[in-house]
């Protein structure tokens, strides 16, 4: 009789372990999706702020086009540095 109870306890314990592993897998998947969604939202916010800077500052856009069109740009020019820093942010 004791052996039957011991076997039953092992069986129930095994089922509990499998159940807890399934629960953990579901939680990890949910957490991963949540983190991915949050990262995407942060990236979209950053891109929006960066694009807003370009849209609102007409002078900056003109400087960008001048720098991209100029093959002999001066890397020490403040406007070139400004465009370079904007590109690094992207």
VENMORA-V459519 format. One record per run of one state. SS is the DSSP state (hx for helix, st for strand, lp for the rest). FROM is the first residue (numbers start at 0). TO is the last residue. If there is no record, write none. Layout:
ss: [SS | SS]
from: [FROM | FROM]
to: [TO | TO]
This chain:
ss: [lp | hx | lp | hx | lp | hx | lp]
from: [0 | 1 | 56 | 57 | 69 | 77 | 89]
to: [0 | 55 | 56 | 68 | 76 | 88 | 89]
